[in-house]
Amino acid sequence: MSGHRSHSLMQWTRRSCQCVFLCLFLYLVMLARWGGNEPSPLLALFFDFDPLVSVATWLSTHTLAAGSLLSLITIAVTLLLARVFCGWVCPLGTVHHLMTWLGQRGRRPRVRESRSPWQRLKYLLVVGLLVMTLFGVHWVGVFDPLSLFYRSMTAFGVPAAHYVVEDSATSVYRADPKVGDWHVTSVTEPVYKFFRDRVFFTKRQGFQGSSLIALLFVLILALNLVRPRFWCRYVCPLGGGLGFLSQWPALRLENNADLCNNCGLCARVCPAAAQPDQPGQWLKTECFACWNCVATCKQGALHFTLAPPIRKPVAGKMDFSRRAAVGAVAGGVAALTGFRQTPLAQSKVFEPSLIRPPGALPEREFLQRCIQCGMCMRACPTNALQPCGLEGGVEGLWTPRIVPKVGYCVYDCNLCGQVCPTGAIAPLVLEEKKSVKMGLAVFDKNRCLPHSYGRNCIICEEHCPLPKKAIFFVEQEVTLPSGEKAVVKQPQVDPSLCTGCGICEWSCVFKDRAAINVTSANESRNPGNIAILGDAYF
Amino acid sequence: MSTTSSRREFLKQGALAGAVTLGGAAWTETATNAAGPMDMAIARWKGGDSPVSDIAVKLTEQAMEAIGGMKRFVSKGDVVWIKPNIGWDRTPEQAGNTNPDVVKTLVRMCLDAGAKTIKVGDNTCNPAEKTYVTSKIGEYAREAGAEVVFLDPNRYRDMDIGGERLKMHPVYPEVVECDLVISVPITKHHSATKMTNCMKNFMGVVEKRQIFHQDLPTCIADITAFMKPRIAVMDAVRILTANGPTGGDLKDVSQPNIIAAGTDLVALDAFGAELLGQDPKTMETVLVGEKRGLGVSDYHSLKLKELDVA
């Protein structure tokens, strides 16, 4: 084997593979939106293959979605080939890889990447998170790389791209520059319309708190300048979890000590600090199998070989002691008990602004499933679904809620439940969905025009999508400022019909604080929060 | 308007006339003065049970023919904006939006009349991406050769409406820049104005319209006067009789099988009011429109052609 060439071929194969998965991931992000027909069944593909998500969901709910069985493939592949997922598949890993490459500006780093005790952080994190999951706190999504990447793209990446396209096209449209008789818009407009109608399709989205999500994303990307693939090496709980499975891999790096001249090139290009330069001390649970070391070695001393997994690999040990395990478990328990000591977490009170999407499970069960990926928010055609800050407690960070001021729940839409990768939002059929109450509208009669200012309005009633209208009006004689009498239509809410979709609040003429507001009161999913007697129960 | 008639157009007219005859239209003119083109035509379906799409297509064609054909309004090379009501996420059966076959037929007729580009679009209430699909108008208009336009919230421009209530107000420039705008509403019950029809349909070319609701009749008259409409086609194949403008319950839908076309939007609105069982003399939008000189409410006083189509 003419070693060198085939090894760099492996590198290029790996890079192509990374590109394909990154593009597929981004394509699926773009695809997760209302598009006029049934959503693609592939939207949750990456989450289905994510063992951290499926194990965590299984631990918290003791159930397993059929799709998540695909993660067994990832587990099997990892048992055989160690962390190839990190090196070859993970789209966030690929972005980190790119950032590392950009940071090095094509130059090889000058020092060997040496093992650091901090690399055990990811093992502590995954153990801690899974312990929390066992008690029903699904914080895995905060750190899971696929969830994190998806959320960052939804909340920031896609809206930013949309903004650039839309605003630049609109600026050209407004200015309408000409070269002789030729309008620049004759090129920019068709291009813009292509993006508008084929790529983005829905109106530009915006998300509350997206700056924080974006900032964290930029931060973890910037950390690649500190250490190559910083996130993957030190933090990533999925990488940590896969590390646990990489104890007896069939794919092994062998360093031929007879050929090695200890130049250290391999350790300089190793993004994982997996000690390829130390014969017999290769760190199997750290290595991404990226082939950089093999391709760089001028002596031909490094080779990946396939050995039967029953033979114990000659390699460095995973840095995870019993003491560390106890610490991780204790940390997880401490975090979850910390999260739980609020009136909200104890279900003694309900947060009025925590209006969950239709089909969302009861709060506790919802939190046991939601991985904060943001796919529902991406799919919502009115941008109604927004990431929570602390409205749902620390546990509910970045979980979805309806903010009617921004958007409303479309009566004939159940997309959020259809795309949800973990079933936190149940995939209700439309007829079922229409009967779900998400909250209840209440008038602020001190602001409402017909109630307070003697003017006609009833936009809310006009927009109410229920065939029998959950808002009705009473004709009332009022006195105008001039002293004249007039009859106006004063709207009222019928609580037995209102579903809390929020279109009334969204359409209200008052844009700062609407004169009709939806709160989570009367939501079907939480019996403790139901306020209306009678036919409101179903 | 083009004054010369090419051979191709002549043949097309001949073919159309033939189709009309074969279709079995019986024209009963009620206007006292039949000279010159008609102001308004009411086409009623008398063909018994037929698919709604066939009814809509035939009624649209013949109502338009009766007021002088599309060529009366469209010149060669024109850019035409067809403005249906596509406001709500409702199916054609629920009668929340204009019938898609009516839109399709008008697109075809405009193209046949020599129009260069037909644009179809509305400032919708529910997301346009959804209403264009559910109403089927997007699909049908595109198939007929129109450009389906999603109104871009950033592109509205403040324009001098010069109305009683509305002075400077954001209007969608692409609509105003067209050579012809055809208002194609569906006749529906409306909780605030009792009816939404031809004039109110223009609320779909402006933004910031929530404030209209404090004095809808005046604002609607303002915006109609600003748009200077030359023609409207009123879709009453299906109408929504209660719980408008959204509807949703099929019990609130009736099927009069009527299309009216005309140059007087006040008159068309008065006729629409009658279809909804209202007295036009109590319709504030009609009264204000008439007072502002936008048309007459007594549509019988116009050159009116009523035809039965089978």
Interface residues (C-beta under 8 A of the other chain):
Chain A: W34 G36 E166 D167 T170 Y173 R196 D197 F201 T202 K203 P381 T382 V410 Y411 D412 C413 L449 R455 N456 C457 I458 I459 E461 E462 H463 C464 P465 L466 P467 K468 K469 F473 K489 S507 C508 V509
Chain B: W88 D89 C125 N126 P127 E129 K130 V133 T134 F150 D152 P153 N154 R155 H190 S191 A192 Q210 I211 H213 Q214 D215 L216 N243 P245 T246 G247 G248 D249 D252
